[in-house]
């Protein structure tokens, strides 16, 4: 929350100012600004920037922590002989990669006023399809890597599985349509800063969730023995 409040919120404020200036310009010129209609503001900017953002970060962190717990419960004892703590940390890093970094290459986060409202359904569907494809391909890569371990060794099998995942998700990203709709005159620095700090916020969330969850699993499960892993 502190990272988002200090770095991301001012960029959102700048984007909202740009949106207001663009709307005023179009109204003054007698034109309708496509896709950006303003209604009644239910919450002030102060409430949105503090309580709203804090609640949003909390809910997102809880949701990602629950997802990490589910993935960990499936992987623990089935993916190599990793102890609980390193496995949890590795899974958190893998999830950051497959549910945000890879998707941002095709559907990067956009600040207010940089997208059209009439394309929100298409953008949401595209994002969800990429999430599903990325997660499924990552699971397939892990399964294939495990099966190749006996033949190629752990290092080579891991490289082969990672390469296969990158090639497959790259093909999916290239095949899906691109939505390029930043309005003319929208400041490039605002768009760049928003995407950069969004990535930073995701890294902070996943590092925090991963480290806390990893330590919790170490205390709960300890270090498994090979006999317990085989069982």
C-alpha distance (Angstrom), angle and dihedral (degrees) to the residues before:
residue distance angle dihedral
X1 . . .
X2 3.80 . .
X3 3.79 91.8 .
X4 3.81 92.3 49.0
X5 3.81 92.3 43.8
X6 3.81 94.3 50.3
X7 3.80 101.1 38.5
X8 3.81 110.0 17.2
X9 3.79 103.3 38.1
X10 3.85 95.6 61.0
X11 3.81 89.1 52.9
X12 3.81 90.1 51.7
X13 3.80 88.1 50.6
X14 3.81 90.6 52.2
X15 3.81 90.6 49.3
X16 3.82 91.2 50.7
X17 3.81 89.6 50.5
X18 3.81 89.3 52.1
X19 3.80 89.7 49.4
X20 3.80 91.0 51.7
X21 3.79 92.3 47.9
X22 3.80 92.1 48.9
X23 3.82 91.8 48.6
X24 3.79 91.6 48.7
X25 3.80 90.9 49.2
X26 3.81 92.8 51.2
X27 3.79 92.7 45.7
X28 3.78 90.6 49.3
X29 3.79 90.1 50.2
X30 3.78 92.4 49.0
X31 3.78 94.4 -113.1
X32 3.77 131.8 125.4
X33 3.78 114.2 -121.4
X34 3.79 103.4 -130.6
X35 3.76 115.2 -122.3
X36 3.83 100.4 -2.4
X37 3.77 113.6 95.8
X38 3.79 119.8 161.7
X39 3.76 122.1 -140.7
X40 3.78 132.5 177.0
X41 3.81 112.8 -48.2
X42 3.79 105.9 -125.4
X43 3.81 95.1 -171.2
X44 3.78 129.8 31.8
X45 3.78 121.3 -117.8
X46 3.79 89.4 -107.3
X47 3.80 91.8 57.5
X48 3.80 92.0 44.4
X49 3.81 93.3 48.5
X50 3.80 95.8 48.7
X51 3.80 117.2 19.2
X52 3.79 94.8 24.0
X53 3.78 95.7 47.0
X54 3.81 92.4 42.7
X55 3.80 92.0 51.4
X56 3.80 91.2 45.7
X57 3.81 93.1 51.5
X58 3.81 90.6 47.0
X59 3.81 93.8 51.1
X60 3.80 92.3 44.5
X61 3.80 91.7 49.1
X62 3.80 91.9 49.6
X63 3.80 91.7 48.3
X64 3.81 93.3 49.2
X65 3.81 90.5 45.3
X66 3.79 90.4 53.0
X67 3.81 90.6 48.3
X68 3.81 90.5 49.5
X69 3.81 89.8 50.5
X70 3.81 91.2 53.3
X71 3.81 92.5 48.5
X72 3.80 91.0 46.4
X73 3.80 92.8 50.3
X74 3.80 89.5 54.1
X75 3.81 96.0 43.9
X76 3.80 100.9 40.6
X77 3.79 110.4 105.4
X78 3.81 91.8 3.1
X79 3.81 102.1 70.3
X80 3.79 107.8 62.2
X81 3.77 124.1 -61.2
X82 3.80 96.7 -63.7
X83 3.78 118.1 151.3
X84 3.80 117.8 -120.5
X85 3.80 97.9 -99.8
X86 3.83 100.5 50.3
X87 3.79 91.3 40.5
X88 3.82 91.5 53.7
X89 3.81 91.3 48.3
X90 3.81 92.4 48.2
X91 3.80 91.8 48.8
X92 3.80 91.6 50.4
X93 3.81 90.1 53.1
X94 3.80 91.9 47.0
X95 3.80 91.5 50.4
X96 3.81 91.7 49.7
X97 3.79 87.4 53.3
X98 3.80 98.3 46.5
X99 3.82 101.4 37.0
X100 3.80 99.7 40.8
X101 3.82 119.6 5.0
X102 3.81 96.1 49.3
X103 3.80 92.4 41.9
X104 3.80 92.2 48.8
X105 3.79 88.9 62.8
X106 3.81 88.9 65.9
X107 3.80 104.3 20.6
X108 3.81 107.1 26.4
X109 3.81 116.8 -174.5
X110 3.79 114.2 -96.3
X111 3.81 130.3 -154.1
X112 3.81 123.2 -128.6
X113 3.82 116.5 -65.9
X114 3.81 93.4 21.7
X115 3.82 96.3 95.2
X116 3.78 136.5 46.6
X117 3.79 120.5 -112.5
X118 3.81 92.6 -138.6
X119 3.82 90.6 64.4
X120 3.81 96.6 49.8
X121 3.82 92.9 100.4
X122 3.80 92.4 50.5
X123 3.81 92.2 46.1
X124 3.82 92.4 47.8
X125 3.81 92.6 49.2
X126 3.80 91.4 47.3
X127 3.80 91.2 50.1
X128 3.81 93.7 48.8
X129 3.80 91.6 48.5
X130 3.79 90.0 51.8
X131 3.82 91.5 49.1
X132 3.80 91.8 52.0
X133 3.81 92.8 44.3
X134 3.80 92.9 48.2
X135 3.81 94.3 48.6
X136 3.81 93.7 45.1
X137 3.80 92.6 47.9
X138 3.80 91.1 48.1
X139 3.81 91.0 52.6
X140 3.80 90.4 48.0
X141 3.80 90.2 49.4
X142 3.81 91.4 52.4
X143 3.82 92.0 49.0
X144 3.80 92.2 47.6
X145 3.79 91.0 46.5
X146 3.79 91.4 53.2
X147 3.80 91.7 50.9
X148 3.79 91.9 48.8
X149 3.79 94.2 50.4
X150 3.82 95.4 85.4
X151 3.81 91.3 50.7
X152 3.81 102.9 37.2
X153 3.78 104.4 20.7
X154 3.79 127.4 -112.7
X155 3.82 97.3 -75.3
X156 3.80 97.4 47.1
X157 3.80 92.8 41.0
X158 3.82 90.2 52.4
X159 3.81 91.5 49.8
X160 3.80 91.6 47.7
X161 3.81 92.8 49.0
X162 3.81 93.0 46.3
X163 3.81 91.4 48.3
X164 3.79 91.1 49.1
X165 3.81 91.1 51.1
X166 3.81 92.8 49.6
X167 3.80 92.9 48.0
X168 3.81 93.0 46.8
X169 3.80 96.5 46.3
X170 3.81 89.2 43.6
X171 3.80 89.8 56.0
X172 3.83 90.2 49.3
X173 3.81 91.6 49.5
X174 3.81 92.3 49.7
X175 3.82 93.0 45.9
X176 3.80 95.3 52.2
X177 3.81 119.4 83.9
X178 3.79 119.8 -97.5
X179 3.80 120.6 -127.6
X180 3.80 109.2 -151.4
X181 3.78 108.8 171.2
X182 3.81 110.1 134.8
X183 3.81 104.3 147.6
X184 3.78 119.3 -113.0
X185 3.76 111.1 -91.9
X186 3.80 96.5 21.5
X187 3.84 107.0 143.6
X188 3.79 110.9 -103.1
X189 3.81 92.1 -151.5
X190 3.82 91.5 58.8
X191 3.80 91.0 51.3
X192 3.81 92.0 46.3
X193 3.82 94.8 46.8
X194 3.80 92.5 47.6
X195 3.80 92.9 52.4
X196 3.81 92.9 43.4
X197 3.80 94.5 50.1
X198 3.80 91.5 42.4
X199 3.80 87.4 58.4
X200 3.79 89.7 47.4
X201 3.80 91.5 51.1
X202 3.81 90.9 50.6
X203 3.80 90.8 50.1
X204 3.81 91.1 50.5
X205 3.82 91.5 49.1
X206 3.80 95.1 47.8
X207 3.81 94.6 42.8
X208 3.79 90.2 50.8
X209 3.80 94.9 45.0
X210 3.80 92.1 43.2
X211 3.82 96.5 49.3
X212 3.79 95.2 43.8
X213 3.80 92.8 45.5
X214 3.81 91.5 45.3
X215 3.78 92.2 53.7
X216 3.80 91.4 45.2
X217 3.80 91.1 52.6
X218 3.80 91.3 47.9
X219 3.79 90.8 55.0
X220 3.79 93.0 43.8
X221 3.80 100.5 42.4
X222 3.79 105.7 18.1
X223 3.81 118.5 -163.9
X224 3.80 113.8 -32.0
X225 3.77 120.9 -133.5
X226 3.79 121.0 -130.4
X227 3.78 90.4 -110.8
X228 3.80 91.6 56.4
X229 3.81 91.2 47.3
X230 3.82 91.1 50.9
X231 3.78 90.3 49.1
